[in-house]
Each structure stands twice: as structure tokens, then as C-alpha cells.
Amino acid sequence: MADEQLTFGRFSGSHVSEVPSYYLWYLIQNAYSAQVRRSAEEEWTRRTNTNRHWMMPKRKRFS
């Protein structure tokens, strides 16, 4: 797994594995660099498989 270092945005200078899950989702959808998108997808999958997402927005629950 390539842990890319971000050179843009709010988390500039951080590695993909160090950013919150909501920002991973943003990177998967919007990053220009294919390497950053691929790294974000790998990290998202790893967090999903191990149930380790953090700082996700609360989902509305309907009754």
C-alpha cells in the first residue's frame, strides 16, 4: 500500500492514512492524482474491513 503524502488542502503535509474518514471519501471523489485516489481507496477499504473509521459525520436516523 502506498501511503501518499498530501500536498494540498486542509491536511497538506499529512499522509493519507492520517486523515479522517470524511476526508478520505472526499479524496476518492475529487482528487486529481490517480495515486492519491488509489491510496485513499485502499485506506477506506482497510478501515471498513477493520471497522476503524473515525470522524465520520453522524447519519440521520429515521423512525
Residue, then its C-alpha position, 0 to 999 in steps of 0.5 A: m500500500a502506498d501511503e501518499q503524502l498530501t500536498f494540498g488542502r486542509f491536511s497538506g503535509s499529512h499522509v493519507s492514512e492520517v486523515p479522517s474518514y470524511y476526508l478520505w471519501y472526499l479524496i476518492q471523489n475529487a482528487y486529481s492524482a490517480q495515486v492519491r485516489r488509489s491510496a485513499e481507496e485502499e485506506w477506506t477499504r482497510r478501515t471498513n474491513t477493520n471497522r476503524h473509521w473515525m470522524m465520520p459525520k453522524r447519519k440521520r436516523f429515521s423512525 
